Amino acid sequence: MNIEYLKYFSELAKIQHYGKAAKALNISQPGLSHAIKSLEEEYGVLLFNRKPHLSLTEAGEVMFQYLRSTKILESNMERTLQEMSAGRKGSFT
C-alpha cells in the first residue's frame, strides 16, 4: 500500500477530474493515472467509472469513506497530542 497513492485517490475522488486533481496535487496527469491504476490492480477493483464522466464506483465510494474516516481520526489524534503537549510543555526537552 502506497500512502501517497491513497492521498492522490482522495483528491481525485473529491475533484473528479484528472487534470484538475493532478494540478492540485502538483503532479503530472500521467503520474496520477498510474497511481490510480496501481491502486486498482493492488485491490483488484475498479475505483472510478471513466465514462461518460469520471465518477466513483461502489468500491471507490467504500475506499473514499474509509479514507475520510481515517483523516478524521488523524485530525483528532493530532489535536489530542497537541493538547497533551501544551499541558506538559517543560517535560519534552
C-alpha positions as CSV (number, residue, x, y, z in Angstrom):
1,M,0.0,0.0,0.0
2,N,1.4,3.4,-1.0
3,I,0.1,6.1,1.3
4,E,0.9,8.8,-1.3
5,Y,-1.3,7.0,-3.8
6,L,-4.2,7.0,-1.3
7,K,-3.8,10.8,-1.0
8,Y,-3.9,11.0,-4.8
9,F,-7.1,8.8,-4.8
10,S,-8.8,11.0,-2.2
11,E,-8.0,14.2,-4.2
12,L,-9.3,12.7,-7.4
13,A,-12.4,11.4,-5.7
14,K,-13.1,14.9,-4.4
15,I,-12.4,16.8,-7.6
16,Q,-13.4,14.0,-10.1
17,H,-11.2,15.4,-12.9
18,Y,-7.8,14.1,-13.6
19,G,-6.3,17.3,-14.9
20,K,-7.6,19.5,-12.0
21,A,-6.6,16.9,-9.4
22,A,-3.1,16.5,-10.8
23,K,-2.7,20.2,-10.7
24,A,-3.9,20.4,-7.1
25,L,-1.5,17.6,-6.2
26,N,1.3,19.2,-8.1
27,I,2.0,16.0,-10.1
28,S,1.6,15.1,-13.8
29,Q,-1.7,13.7,-15.1
30,P,0.1,10.5,-16.3
31,G,1.6,10.1,-12.8
32,L,-1.9,10.4,-11.3
33,S,-3.3,7.9,-13.8
34,H,-0.5,5.5,-12.9
35,A,-1.2,5.8,-9.2
36,I,-4.9,5.1,-9.6
37,K,-4.3,2.1,-11.9
38,S,-1.8,0.8,-9.4
39,L,-4.4,1.0,-6.6
40,E,-7.0,-0.7,-8.8
41,E,-4.5,-3.5,-9.6
42,E,-3.5,-3.9,-5.9
43,Y,-7.0,-4.2,-4.6
44,G,-8.5,-5.9,-7.7
45,V,-11.3,-3.5,-8.2
46,L,-12.2,-0.5,-10.4
47,L,-12.3,2.7,-8.3
48,F,-13.6,5.0,-10.9
49,N,-16.1,4.8,-13.8
50,R,-14.4,6.7,-16.6
51,K,-17.3,7.0,-19.0
52,P,-19.4,9.0,-19.7
53,H,-17.7,11.1,-17.0
54,L,-15.3,10.4,-14.1
55,S,-17.2,9.1,-11.0
56,L,-16.6,6.7,-8.2
57,T,-17.6,3.1,-8.4
58,E,-19.1,1.3,-5.5
59,A,-15.6,0.1,-4.4
60,G,-14.3,3.7,-4.9
61,E,-17.1,5.0,-2.6
62,V,-16.2,2.5,0.1
63,M,-12.5,3.4,-0.2
64,F,-13.2,7.1,-0.1
65,Q,-15.4,6.7,3.0
66,Y,-12.7,4.7,4.9
67,L,-10.1,7.3,3.9
68,R,-12.3,10.2,5.1
69,S,-12.8,8.3,8.4
70,T,-9.1,7.8,8.7
71,K,-8.5,11.6,8.1
72,I,-10.9,12.5,10.9
73,L,-9.2,10.1,13.3
74,E,-5.8,11.5,12.3
75,S,-7.0,15.1,13.0
76,N,-8.5,14.0,16.4
77,M,-5.2,12.3,17.3
78,E,-3.2,15.4,16.3
79,R,-5.4,17.7,18.3
80,T,-5.2,15.5,21.4
81,L,-1.5,15.2,21.2
82,Q,-1.1,18.9,20.8
83,E,-3.3,19.5,23.8
84,M,-1.2,17.0,25.8
85,S,2.0,18.7,24.7
86,A,0.7,22.1,25.7
87,G,-0.1,20.8,29.2
88,R,3.4,19.4,29.7
89,K,5.5,21.8,27.8
90,G,8.5,21.7,30.1
91,S,8.8,17.9,30.1
92,F,9.7,17.5,26.4
93,T,13.3,18.7,26.0
